[in-house]
Amino acid sequence: MKKLLILLLLCALLPVYACKKEEMKAAPEPKPQPAPAFALTNLAGKQVSLADYKGKPLLINIWATWCAPCVAELPELQNLQNARKDVLTLLEINYKEPGEAVATFIKKNNYTMEVLLDEKGDVGRDYQMFGLPTSYFVDRNGVIQHTYMGDMTKEIINDGLKKISVAPY
């Protein structure tokens, strides 16, 4: 009986010892890829496309008003907009919400970023977004160099800016 108990205990512990810490790594950064084209309407009702920003570095942020981490990062993104609008275009793409609700939220919070409406979720799908907020750092050649999911701090934003050759703010 003791031998059986010891054998069962060893069998239970074997998988724990078989796993090595160095095998448990974070997912690698996706390879740079061209940013998928899109055409969306902004809050003023004007059609805006990715092609309108050809040759400019971009930070594309997909978010929603109901998403607490999204709302938490917006003040920092507004600070970025204020500090770097001369060298970086910030596109805030709202995910699947009616324009009126988004416009009310933006006005109430005095945000001045360019907000585009992805009411059907097409951009979220094309950019393979799997959670909100998700940000894409796009270089002057239209290539996504860095993707970040979650609310960003100034340090995280500056890390992404470096990857698209934009000086930190």
C-alpha positions as CSV (number, residue, x, y, z in Angstrom):
1,M,0.0,0.0,0.0
2,K,2.9,2.4,0.9
3,K,4.6,1.7,-2.5
4,L,1.3,2.4,-4.3
5,L,0.9,5.7,-2.5
6,I,4.5,6.7,-3.2
7,L,4.1,5.8,-6.9
8,L,0.9,7.9,-7.1
9,L,2.6,10.8,-5.5
10,L,5.5,10.6,-7.9
11,C,3.2,10.4,-10.9
12,A,1.4,13.5,-9.6
13,L,4.6,15.5,-9.2
14,L,6.3,14.4,-12.4
15,P,4.4,17.0,-14.6
16,V,5.3,19.8,-12.3
17,Y,9.1,19.0,-12.5
18,A,8.9,18.3,-16.3
19,C,7.9,22.0,-16.9
20,K,10.8,24.3,-17.1
21,K,10.5,28.0,-16.5
22,E,12.5,29.0,-19.6
23,E,9.8,27.2,-21.8
24,M,7.1,29.5,-20.4
25,K,7.8,32.7,-22.4
26,A,5.6,35.6,-23.5
27,A,4.3,35.5,-27.0
28,P,6.8,37.0,-29.5
29,E,6.2,40.4,-31.0
30,P,4.3,39.8,-34.3
31,K,6.4,40.4,-37.4
32,P,6.0,43.8,-39.1
33,Q,3.2,43.8,-41.6
34,P,1.4,46.3,-43.7
35,A,-1.4,48.1,-42.0
36,P,-4.7,46.9,-43.5
37,A,-6.5,49.6,-45.5
38,F,-9.7,51.0,-44.1
39,A,-12.2,53.8,-44.8
40,L,-14.3,55.0,-41.9
41,T,-16.4,58.0,-41.0
42,N,-15.2,60.5,-38.4
43,L,-17.4,62.3,-35.8
44,A,-18.0,65.2,-38.3
45,G,-19.4,62.7,-40.8
46,K,-16.4,62.9,-43.1
47,Q,-15.0,59.8,-44.8
48,V,-11.4,59.1,-43.7
49,S,-9.1,56.4,-45.0
50,L,-5.7,55.0,-44.0
51,A,-4.4,56.2,-47.4
52,D,-5.0,59.8,-46.2
53,Y,-2.1,59.4,-43.9
54,K,0.4,57.9,-46.3
55,G,4.0,58.8,-45.4
56,K,3.1,59.7,-41.8
57,P,3.8,57.7,-38.6
58,L,0.5,56.7,-36.9
59,L,-0.7,55.4,-33.6
60,I,-4.0,53.6,-34.2
61,N,-5.9,52.9,-31.0
62,I,-9.1,50.8,-31.0
63,W,-11.3,51.4,-28.0
64,A,-14.8,51.7,-26.7
65,T,-16.5,54.0,-24.2
66,W,-17.7,51.1,-22.1
67,C,-14.2,49.7,-21.8
68,A,-12.6,50.8,-18.5
69,P,-9.0,50.3,-19.6
70,C,-9.8,52.2,-22.8
71,V,-11.2,55.2,-20.9
72,A,-8.3,55.1,-18.4
73,E,-5.7,55.5,-21.2
74,L,-7.5,58.3,-23.1
75,P,-6.0,61.2,-21.0
76,E,-2.5,60.0,-21.7
77,L,-3.3,59.7,-25.4
78,Q,-4.7,63.2,-25.3
79,N,-1.4,64.3,-23.7
80,L,0.5,62.6,-26.6
81,Q,-1.7,64.3,-29.1
82,N,-1.0,67.7,-27.6
83,A,2.7,67.1,-27.4
84,R,3.5,65.3,-30.7
85,K,0.7,66.3,-33.2
86,D,3.4,67.9,-35.4
87,V,5.2,64.5,-36.0
88,L,2.6,61.8,-35.2
89,T,-1.0,61.2,-36.2
90,L,-3.2,59.6,-33.5
91,L,-6.3,57.9,-34.8
92,E,-8.8,56.8,-32.2
93,I,-11.0,54.1,-33.8
94,N,-14.1,53.5,-31.7
95,Y,-15.3,49.9,-31.8
96,K,-18.9,49.1,-32.6
97,E,-20.7,52.0,-30.9
98,P,-23.2,54.5,-32.3
99,G,-21.6,57.8,-33.4
100,E,-24.0,59.9,-31.2
101,A,-22.9,58.1,-28.0
102,V,-19.2,58.4,-29.0
103,A,-19.5,62.1,-29.9
104,T,-21.2,62.8,-26.5
105,F,-18.4,61.0,-24.6
106,I,-15.7,62.9,-26.5
107,K,-17.3,66.3,-26.1
108,K,-18.0,65.7,-22.4
109,N,-14.3,64.8,-21.8
110,N,-12.9,67.6,-24.0
111,Y,-10.9,65.3,-26.2
112,T,-9.5,66.6,-29.5
113,M,-8.2,63.4,-31.1
114,E,-9.4,62.3,-34.5
115,V,-12.1,59.7,-33.7
116,L,-13.3,57.3,-36.4
117,L,-16.3,55.0,-36.1
118,D,-15.9,51.3,-36.7
119,E,-19.6,50.6,-36.2
120,K,-19.5,47.1,-37.8
121,G,-16.1,46.1,-36.3
122,D,-14.4,45.7,-39.7
123,V,-11.2,47.3,-38.7
124,G,-11.0,45.3,-35.5
125,R,-11.4,42.2,-37.5
126,D,-9.0,43.2,-40.2
127,Y,-6.3,44.2,-37.7
128,Q,-6.9,40.9,-35.8
129,M,-7.8,42.7,-32.6
130,F,-8.6,40.3,-29.8
131,G,-9.2,42.7,-26.9
132,L,-9.7,46.3,-26.0
133,P,-7.9,48.6,-26.1
134,T,-5.4,47.6,-28.7
135,S,-2.9,50.0,-30.2
136,Y,-0.9,49.7,-33.5
137,F,2.2,51.7,-34.0
138,V,2.5,52.2,-37.8
139,D,5.7,53.6,-39.4
140,R,5.9,56.1,-42.3
141,N,5.9,53.2,-44.8
142,G,2.5,52.0,-43.6
143,V,3.9,49.0,-41.7
144,I,2.7,48.0,-38.2
145,Q,6.0,47.8,-36.2
146,H,4.5,47.3,-32.8
147,T,1.1,46.2,-31.3
148,Y,0.1,46.6,-27.7
149,M,-3.1,45.3,-26.0
150,G,-4.1,47.0,-22.8
151,D,-4.1,50.5,-21.4
152,M,-0.9,52.3,-22.1
153,T,1.2,54.5,-19.9
154,K,3.6,57.1,-21.1
155,E,6.5,54.7,-20.9
156,I,4.6,52.1,-23.0
157,I,3.7,54.7,-25.6
158,N,7.3,56.0,-25.8
159,D,8.5,52.4,-26.3
160,G,6.1,52.1,-29.2
161,L,7.1,55.4,-30.6
162,K,10.8,54.4,-30.7
163,K,9.8,51.4,-32.9
164,I,8.3,53.7,-35.5
165,S,11.2,56.2,-35.3
166,V,9.3,59.0,-33.5
167,A,11.0,60.7,-30.6
168,P,9.4,60.1,-27.1
169,Y,7.3,62.8,-25.7
